[in-house]
Amino acid sequence: MATRQSVDHFLEQCEGALHFAEYEYNEASRQEHYDDEQFQNSQRYIEEALTDMERLYASSNDQQREMLSRMKQQLNELKNEMIVLRH
């Protein structure tokens, strides 16, 4: 069973990945994106968070699963937006 602390810590890491990816997405959508490596890194962080989430989800209780599901939806939405962005 996942502890509350481990889920909270993981969600904080996901928030960090989201903020980084949102920043890179905004930069790429405003102007020609010169730093493709950072953009790709932010996509990689999202992928890693989603992969780690699957493992944590399996050992979570119902309340934790709800929080993880909401975060998963946010990560997937941004991931999809980044994929279709032409930069």
C-alpha positions as CSV (number, residue, x, y, z in Angstrom):
1,M,0.0,0.0,0.0
2,A,1.3,3.4,-0.9
3,T,1.8,5.8,1.9
4,R,0.2,9.2,1.9
5,Q,3.7,10.8,2.0
6,S,4.9,8.8,-1.0
7,V,1.8,9.8,-3.0
8,D,2.1,13.5,-2.0
9,H,5.8,13.5,-2.9
10,F,5.1,11.9,-6.2
11,L,2.3,14.4,-7.0
12,E,4.7,17.3,-6.2
13,Q,7.2,15.8,-8.7
14,C,4.4,15.6,-11.3
15,E,3.5,19.3,-10.6
16,G,7.2,20.2,-11.2
17,A,7.2,18.2,-14.5
18,L,3.9,19.9,-15.5
19,H,5.2,23.4,-14.8
20,F,8.4,22.8,-16.7
21,A,6.5,21.3,-19.6
22,E,4.0,24.2,-19.6
23,Y,6.8,26.7,-19.7
24,E,8.5,24.9,-22.6
25,Y,5.2,24.6,-24.4
26,N,4.4,28.3,-24.0
27,E,7.9,29.2,-25.2
28,A,7.6,27.0,-28.2
29,S,4.2,28.3,-29.1
30,R,5.1,32.0,-28.9
31,Q,8.2,31.9,-31.0
32,E,10.4,29.7,-33.0
33,H,11.7,27.3,-30.4
34,Y,15.5,27.4,-30.3
35,D,16.0,24.9,-27.4
36,D,14.6,21.7,-28.7
37,E,16.6,19.7,-26.1
38,Q,14.7,21.4,-23.2
39,F,11.4,20.8,-25.0
40,Q,12.2,17.2,-25.4
41,N,13.4,16.9,-21.8
42,S,10.1,18.2,-20.6
43,Q,8.3,15.6,-22.7
44,R,10.5,12.9,-21.3
45,Y,9.7,14.0,-17.7
46,I,6.0,13.7,-18.5
47,E,6.5,10.2,-19.9
48,E,8.5,9.2,-16.8
49,A,5.9,10.6,-14.5
50,L,3.2,8.6,-16.3
51,T,5.2,5.4,-16.2
52,D,5.9,5.8,-12.5
53,M,2.3,6.6,-11.8
54,E,1.2,3.2,-13.1
55,R,3.3,1.5,-10.5
56,L,2.1,3.8,-7.7
57,Y,-1.5,3.5,-8.8
58,A,-1.5,-0.2,-8.3
59,S,-0.7,0.1,-4.6
60,S,-2.9,3.1,-3.8
61,N,-6.2,3.3,-2.1
62,D,-9.4,4.8,-3.7
63,Q,-8.7,8.4,-2.5
64,Q,-5.1,8.2,-3.7
65,R,-6.2,6.8,-7.1
66,E,-8.6,9.7,-7.6
67,M,-5.8,12.2,-7.0
68,L,-3.4,10.2,-9.3
69,S,-6.1,10.0,-12.0
70,R,-6.6,13.7,-12.0
71,M,-2.8,14.3,-12.3
72,K,-2.7,11.6,-15.1
73,Q,-5.3,13.5,-17.0
74,Q,-3.4,16.8,-16.8
75,L,-0.2,15.1,-17.8
76,N,-1.8,13.4,-20.8
77,E,-3.5,16.6,-22.0
78,L,-0.2,18.5,-21.9
79,K,1.6,15.6,-23.5
80,N,-0.9,15.6,-26.4
81,E,-0.7,19.3,-26.8
82,M,3.1,19.2,-27.0
83,I,3.0,16.4,-29.6
84,V,0.8,18.4,-32.0
85,L,2.6,21.7,-31.5
86,R,4.6,22.6,-34.6
87,H,7.8,24.2,-33.4
